[in-house]
């Protein structure tokens, strides 16, 4: 039997999704609900096939191969697989510069 993974959302990813949905809901609440359900459903499907997403191209160019993404146009769901878990790390608008967003997040980490 194929291994099942647990899909876990980081606080950042949950906040990303919340911001996206709130923005869309300002103009079209029913579309916001539809988009929310679609993104959550596609991310949840990673429990069966976590390797199906592509390696994040901007990170791959830098030799970082441990992060993958699902593209749900125009959004990108970034995640990492570790042992029996899939960690959803960010939900980003693909029309924005992903490298800048990731660099800003990494340099603003509070340790």
N, C-alpha and C positions, 0 to 999 in steps of 0.2 A: 504494500500500500504506500502511496506517495506521502511524503512528509508534509504536514501542515505547519504553517508559520503563524505566529501571532502578529497582527498588525497594530502597532502602537504609534499614536500621534504625539509629537512633541508640542510643548506649549507654543513655540514659535509657529509651527505649522497650523495649529488650531487658530491662532490669532491671524495668520495670513488668510485663512479661509473665511474667518469671520469678517475681516475687513473687505474682502472681495464681495461676499454676499450682502453686507450692509450697503456697499456702494451700488450694487446692482438693484437692490431692493428699493432704493430711493426713487428709481424711475419705473421699475417693473418687478413688483413683489413676487408674482407668480413665476417669472423667469428665474428669479433668485433662488426660489425653492427647487426648481427643476435643476439648476446648475449645481446647487449644494448636493442634492441627491446623486447626481451623476458623478461628481468628483469623489464623494464618499464611497459609492458603489465600486468605482474603478480601483480606488486605493484598497478597498477591502478585498478585492479579487486577488491581491498579491499574496494572500495566505496560501494559495495553491501554486502559483508560479512567480515567485519573487524575482527571478532572473529575467523575466520577459521585458522589463524596461531597458532602455539603452543606457550605456554609460554616459554621464553628463559630458557633452563634447568640450565645453570650456575647461572642465577639470581634466579630461583625458589629455588635452593638449599640454597640460602641465605635469603629466605622468601620474595623476591621481585617478585610480581606477575603482575605488571602493564605493563610489556614489553612483546611483542609477536614477532614472527618471521615467515617469509616464507622461506622455504628452497628451493633454486633453485640451485641444485648441480653444482659446489662446493661452491656456495655463500649463505650467510644468510642475508636476508633483515630484519633488526630490526626496529620495529615500536611501537608506543603507540597510543591507542585510547583515545580521550578526547572529550566529548560531540559529536558534529557532524563532528569531524575531525579525520583523521588518519595521524599521523606524522611519516614519514619515517625518521629514525634517523641515520642509518648506513647501509652500504652494505659491508659485511666482507667475506673474504675467509675462509671457514670452516676448511681448512687445517692448519690454524694458531690458536694460543691459544687465544680464544675469551676473556677469563678472563683478560689476560695481556693487550690486546688492550683496553678493556673498562676501566680498572684501570688506564692505562696511560692517556686516554682521560679525565677521571674524575679528575685526579690529576693535569692536565695541564690546566684546565679551567681558563680563565681570567675573573674575575668579576669586 
